[in-house]
């Protein structure tokens, strides 16, 4: 069953990225362990030059899409949503720059999940053209404070 994202689903409430580092704009849908995200390449995106952005920036966009999926899932489970990208298992990227203004759809799915370790597969497309296919590894502990060296409030 596909569930459309509610209008009040705040991306800033699901991932920590702000300003020019936030590459995702809309959570389009969530279906179990999959999500679709919409965005548009911005002139303020990291590494943007006169021709646009290199496709390697899409690795970060896929990671943010994965963060949205997990943040949405954890918010429904009333859990915290922070985590880290710890590895890029594989990446197949388009050559050349992606022009500013290009509309993108990013699809992510969970491939494996064991305790605090989650592997995602993501694909970024512009229309029918696949620009990136990526597998990333993340670390997402339920108690982030323990891993950050932070004292817990008691």
N, C-alpha and C positions, 0 to 999 in steps of 0.2 A: 504494500500500500504506500502510495506517495502522499506526503504531507507537505503542502505549500508552507513556506515560511510566513509567520504572521507579520502583519505590517509593523508591529512594535518590536520586532526582533532586532535589537541594537547590536550591530557588529562590534562597536566599541565595548559592549558589555560581554562579548564573547572572546575577543582577542586583545592583547595589549598594544598593538601597533597603532601609531597615531601619525598625523601629518603625512609627509611624503613617503614614509615607510609603510603606510597602509595601502596595499595594492588591490584589495578586494572591496567591492562596493555593495553587492546584493547577494543575500542567501536566497536562492531561487526555490530549492526544494531539498528535503531530506527524506530518504527512503532507507530505513534500517541503518546499515553501515555505509551508506552512500550519500553524497550531497552534490548539488549543482550550484555553482556560484557564477554570478555575472560581474563583469568589470570592463573598464575601458582604459587603454594605455594612456597615461597622463604625461604631460611635458615635465612634471616635477618628479617622476619616478626616478629612483636611483639609476645611475649610469646612462641616463637619457642624453643622447647627442643629437646632432642635426638630422640624422636619418631615423631616429627613434631609439628603441631600447634593444639590447642584445637579448636573444632568447634565453640566456642563462638566468635572467631576472625572473623568468617563469618558474624556476625552481622555488624561489621564495614565494611566488604567488600560489603555487601548489601547496607549500607548507602552511601558508595562511588559510587556504581553503580547508586543509586538514584540521587546523586549529579551530575553525568555525564549526566543523562537524563535531569535533570532540567537545568544544565549548557548549554547543547546543545540547549534545547528549548529556554532558555532565550537569548542565543547568536543569535539565528535566529530572536528573537523579539527585539534585540538590547537593552536588559535589563541587569542589573547586575546579577551575579550568586551565590552570597554567601548565606549561610543559616546554620542552626544548627540542628543537631539531638537532639530532646528534649524528645523522649520517645521510648521505645520498647513495643509495644502493646501486641505482642505475639512472641514466638520463640520456634520452635521445632528443636532441634539440634541432630546431630549424636553423638554417644558415641565414645570415643577413640580419638586418635590423627589423624590428616590428614598428611600423609607423605610429606616431602619436595619434590617438583617436580611434585606433583599432578596437572594435568590440570583441571581447573574449568571453568564452564560456569555459569554466574549469570544472571538471568532474573529478571527485576523489572517492576512493573506497578503501575500507580497512581490509587488508589482506591477512594480517596476523595480529593477534593481541594476546600477550602473555604478561600478566601482572602489570608492571609499569612501562612495558616496552610495546610499542605499536608500530606496525609497518603499513604504510599507505601506498596505493598506486594512484597517480594523478595524470590527467590529460588536459592540456590547454588547447582550445581550438578557436580559430577565427573563421566563422562560417563552417564550411566543410573541410577546411585545411587544418590538419593537426600540426601545431607548432612545438609542442613539447609532450613527451611521455616520460614520467619520472616515478621512481620508487624511493621513498624517503623513510627514515627510521626516526622515531621520536621517543622521548623519555617523559612520562607523564605520571609522576607519583601523586597519590591522593593527598599526602601531607608534604607539600612543597617546603614548608619551613624546616623540616628535618634535613633536607638536602641543601638548604641555603644557609644553614648555620644560624637561623633565627630562633629566638626564644619564643615559645608558645605562651599565649596568655592563659592563665589558670584562674 
